[in-house]
Amino acid sequence: MNQNQTQTPLAGGVATRLPQNVQDAGELKNWTIDRVSGGWSSRVGYENYATGYNNWDPFASTGPVYALHVAQLLSGGARQCVLFEADGNLQYYYDSIVAPQLVTLATGRHIPTPTEAGSWFTDTPYGTIITNGVDRPVIVNPWPLGTAAEATSARTRCIRALGFATVPDAPEPIRVNPMPAPSGGSFNPTILGSALTLWCPSQAKGIADGGRWGLGFANNKATGNEDGERVALFAYAVSFISDTGSEGPASELASITWGLPSDAEGHRHAVGLRLPIGPEGTVARKLYRTRNYSDDYVYQGDTTLFQLEVVRNNAEDLYFDAARPRSLNLPKPDLNTGPLPAPRARFSALFGGCLWLDGGIDDGLSLYYSAPGLIEQFGPTAFIQLGAEGGSITGLFGNYTNLLVFRERGIDVVTGTFQSGFQVRTISNSVTCRSPHSIQAVPGLGVVFLASDGIYALTGGLEGGAIADLVNLTVGQDEFIQQMTPDCLPKAVAIFSASLREYQLYFCAGGSDRPNKGLVLHLDRLALIDSQRLSPWSSRSGFPVGALATRADGTVVFGHHTGAESGNSTSQRGLFVMSGKRAKGSAIESDNMVAQSPPTSTYRSAWWSAGDPQMQKQVTYVTIWVMTTGDANITMRHYKDFSLTPLLERTYLAQPPDAAVLPTLDKTVLGLTTYQKERLVPLRYSVAHMSAAWFCFEIETTADIILVGHEFEYTTKGTKTVQGRRA
């Protein structure tokens, strides 16, 4: 009989595919990486986003949260804006000096079906753009608000429709009523009904340069037309300028004409204009005008427009034009701007300085792009038509020098610039993504996303014809992938937290139509250890995630996927923060908010055969190495030969047997006890069972521990299994 020992000095992540790496785990649920020891910490939980209340304020009536975004309005997280959608309402959460407030920015918005993704958010320098494929895209830019009453009056200024819906109405010129020149050459403006008389002195009245102001002719004398009227003809157009600096389409031309009476010597005329008022977000209106293009003038028939004026408000509706044609020297730019081309866009992205929109449900093969830096200025030819073989667009992601276009049956990439032209090519016709909210940039890996057969990383250069590298990161995680509800893949949500160094994905599993299962990619497990790559994955359970976001510091925020829908006044609802607090949110007990029991953390080792699955062996002891502050109950189970019926189940206290009970952090009282820093404790468990070819153990705890590694002590008798059981 030989006494042997095998060690796993650092436990790897979960891997369900057989045969397993002995350092990896068969199950690893509700753990995170401890950055000091490198072990698995059970400090996983969540708590209320708004604290200090004995009720669910301000989320008392909030149902399932299916869209969430934390906008970074200033660098470094100096100003952040929390937006979420529930019950068809777009809401803004903010902290006021009185109490946390919720402002409803929009109502009656589309509620996604069980097979649809929630709203899509894109941060821009001007605000956050929100699309969902049904409602018109909006842009949101809330500022810090005060009390609820103050917020109610200000909320309409926080949100508006994106882009220009229509061509503006043309300005309305007021009919010029020419009259004989007044004595003395003084101004004598009058408006009588729809007619305007406003004379501008010319050279005849002492203006040396021939008159600085006025339209039309100063006299009624013209070669070949001495006895008739001289006719003036001008046309106007107007466009709106939004608060993003974008200029919308110009209106149709509105013309005005008048003839001079024979005694109208010495004065030109001014033209009065009624200006249209622009939509919400308009900060200025740009006026354009032709030169005099009447039949008896040098510009006959020439309707070229020149910039006349920028009216820097959206309130005044009366404008007087007395600008001489010679002063108009700035032609109207050839913008060819039209209304928003994708009023039902599902996705948006920033790339190459342009805002990109997909065509929406009814136009799934089109990509539209704005002018650089002008996110609401779309030209009529500024679009890319994709080939039908790839199917409709399922997601957009701006990735440095390229734009990734995820489609039903492949992935395309857009490269180039607005000036040189954009090009599109296919980088995959087999791997795709139906889960747009799973797409995240992960440092060191590339763009990570959920496909129908696993989680992939898109790496490598994508410019100049470079070949993209698509790597399936979930090889060995077949069990989790098979649990996914296929029709509900669009419901999957993910984030990357730089502070936690985690990519967290939550998806619908087991037929559920809401995310109820999580997979976590731990970047700290991607390193090579002893030339053996450890699994970087763990799983999450019991986290009611409906939507995910991160704050600037990497804090993970999620919206509850049930909320007030349950009809229970004590049920959790609203927003929560994932944290190291060992609790699953709060519950209302006796009119007080009380922390709920913590999540259960489970670790099950890989199936182990000592390198010889035919050899019968008997494990005598299992030692686990944990770091704890003491008073940690751990349940141990043993299994053999792929049966998950435990042979033995015992609960132990994670304390060294030769020391006094260590105080825990929660029970330490300053002045009475000394806080104990975590210490490495070996827990050696006796195992008594019959011989087995394969062995594994499992620990389960709700306590605060860090699992570092483990080791087996075992004996062998030299007996081998040479044949299977007879039928």
Buried (B, 14 or more C-beta within 10 A) or exposed (E): EEEEEBEBEBBBBBBBBEEBBBBBBBBBBBBBBBEEBBBBBBBBBBBBBBEEBEEBBBBBBBBBBBBBBBBBBEEEBEEBBBBBBBBEBBBBBBEBEEEBBBBEBBEEBBBBEEBBBBBBBBBBEBBBBBBBBBBBBBBBBBEEBBEBEEBEEBBEEBBBBBBBEEBBBBBBBBBBBBBEBEEEBEEBEEEEEEEBBBBBBBEBBEBEEEBBBBBBBBBBEBEEEEEEBBBBBBBBBBBBBBBBBBBBBBBEBBEBBBBBBBEBBBBBBBBBBBBBBBBEBBBBBBBBBBBBBBEBBEBEEEBEBBBBBEBEEBEEEEBBBBBBBEEBEEEBEEBEBBBBBBBBBBBBBBBBBBBBBBBBEEBBBBBBBBBBBBBBBBBEEBBBEBEEEBBBBBBBBBBEEBBBBBBEBBBBBBBBEBEEEBEBEBBBEEBBBBBBBBBBBBEEBBBBBBBEBBBBBBBEEBEEEEEBEBBBBBEBBBBBBEBBBEEBBBBBBBBBBEEBBBBBBBBBBEEBBBBBBBBBBBBBBBEEEEEEBBBBBBBBBBBBBBBBBBBBEBBBBBBBBBBBBEEEEEBBBBBBBBBEBBBBBBBBEEEEBEBBEBBBBBBBBBBBBBEEBEBBBBBBEBBBBBBBBBBBEBBBBBBBBEEEEBBBEEEBBBBBEEEEEBBBEEEEEEEEEEEBEBEEBEBEBEBEBEBBBBBBBBBBBBBBBBBBBBBBBBEBEEEEEEEEEEE
